[in-house]
């Protein structure tokens, strides 16, 4: 290369890096390893599918919702509840276009002076605003719900992966429950299942005939799965039949000065029974919160009838294991259910790996521990989750013959699990119970 051209090339490269350093690094680095990429020991179904992946951000508005955080003197006002969602979908990637996207995220928690918000960016394998690939018909819908606090971008390793396999994946920023706007807990307790069901209705509307949305004809809302983590798990279980106990309703009232708003989500409420939506075909609950606090009782758990995959850490110190997640699994006697357990993992069995920014000196340990597992590689967990969620949703939303990947011995003591390389299914347990 001529000296003048070399200088020009270096200047342009430097300028691009200054404007967009993470994306520049991903595009120019030969060994870039992004969230969700495969480790050498990744199980079989962790690999991406054949579709290119597009991603878009959408603003929704849920009118006339109870504003429980502003209840006063026995009166509870209503408000229009805004919800931001991120949507990943099968897409056409133009020749010469990199299938890369920059996501904007934050460390810290709103309104916590000990954990100020620290913006950071990271790169994913999708193309912003790409043209949808209509394929051979409408794709199944997967709705994803984060923890408290959390973010719609906590699980990009999984949302991108599922979109590449022919799903439309919609991840919700639950208002008053994200890192950027975390507010008092009663909003999360009340709104999780309501947000999930509203987003399902909105996706059905936007995908319908005559819609001017890019989603028109792209997804099949009648073939939907809910995926939730922690408080998201709490929400998706309530949305699909696990009515809250009287103890939960009382607890909520004590937190809110006597509000009875949670009553409509309790087991015997007529409004609750009427809200059960047959369009939801399957549920994935990562570390669902609430059982140790009496949120459900035996009668409430009997209402779970859809196929459910529970994913937990045996040392979960947030949701609890024996008296928490496993107790939900044991009590869901009317559901065909699986439970994958990471032995010695704690609560973080769902999110992306820790971002590099969380490791900077001087930051609170919680910024790293929001994502990290003490006894596991988070990237390893991500690959295993990709594998099992692919198998589970493939069976129930796509009618794929993936039963062999789930119907396993409880441990690998008799040999490696189907789909795993030799010696790599150690440290895992899989349970299965039918109604």
C-alpha positions, 0 to 999 in steps of 0.5 A: 500500500502506498504511504499516502493511502496507508495514512488515510486508511489508518486515520479512517480506522482511528476515526471510526474507532473513536466514534464507535469503539465497541462496534469497530473492535467487533468488525476489525478484530479477528478473534472477537468473541461475543455473548452467545458465541459457542465455546468448544464444549457447547452442547449440540443445539446451542449453535445458531440457526440458519436465519439472519437476525434483525433487531428493532426497538419499539415503544408501547403504551398500556393505558388505564393501569393502576398506579399503585406507587401513587396510592394515597388515602385509600385512592389509587390513581390510574396511569398510562404505563409505557413499555419499551420492548426489543424485538429480534426476528428472522431477517434478510442480511444484505450482502456486505453488511455485518450482522452486528449491532451495538446495545446501550446498557447501564451498570448501577441502579436508579435512585441508589447513590451507592450504585450510580448509573454507568453507561456502557455498550456491547455488541451483538450478532444482529442487524439493526432495522434489517428487513424481515425474512417472511420465511414460509409462514408466521414464526412462533412468538417468545416473550421475555421478562427480566428480573428486578431490577433488570433490562430487556437486554440481559439475555441477548445471547438467548434472544439472538440465538432463538431468532436465528432459529425462526422465532420472533422474540420480544423482550420487555423493559418493565417500567419501574423495574429496570436499572434506569428507573427502578422504583418501589417493589409493589409495582413489580409485584403487581405489573409483571403478569399484566405486562406480559399479557398486554405485550402478547395482545399488542404483538397479536394486533401488530402482526394482524392483517392490515397492520402497517407494522413490520410485524404484519404477518411475521409472527403467530401470537397463537403459538407463544411461549413466555420466558422469565427470570427471577421476578420475570419468572414470578410473572410468567408463572402467574400469567399461566395459571399459578394464582397468588395466595391469600398470604401474597395478597395480604403482604402486598396490602401491607406494603401499599397501605391497604391496596387490594390491587393484587387480589385480581391475580389470586387463585380464586378471583374470577378476573384471574381465571378469565385472564388465562390465555390459551395462546400461550403454549409453553413456559420457561422459568429461570430461578422464579422468585416468590415461593419462599415468601408464600407467594404461592400455595399448593392450590395455586400451583395446581393451576400450572398446566402448560409444559414448563421448563424450570432452570435453577442453581442449587445454591440460589440465595435469592429465590431459594432452591429446595423451598423455592424453585424446586418446591414450585416444580414439585407443586406444579402437579398438573404440568408436564415439567422439567427442571434443569439444575446447575449444581453449586450455582446461585441465582444468575443462571439466566443473564449475559456474561459480566461485561468488561466494564463491571470489572473496572477497579472501584466499582461495587462488587454487585456490578460484577455479581449481577451477571457472574456465578462464583462456581460456573462460567457464565458463557458455559451456562449461556451455551447450555441454556441455548441448547435446552431452551431450543429443545424445549421450545422446539418441541412445544412451538415447532413440533420438532423431534427433540425429546431425546435432548430432554428425556435424560438420566437425572445425572450423567453418571451413566454417560454423557447426556444426549447432545453433550460432548464427552465429559461435559455434562458434569455438574448438571441435573435434569428432572422430569415429572408428568401430571 
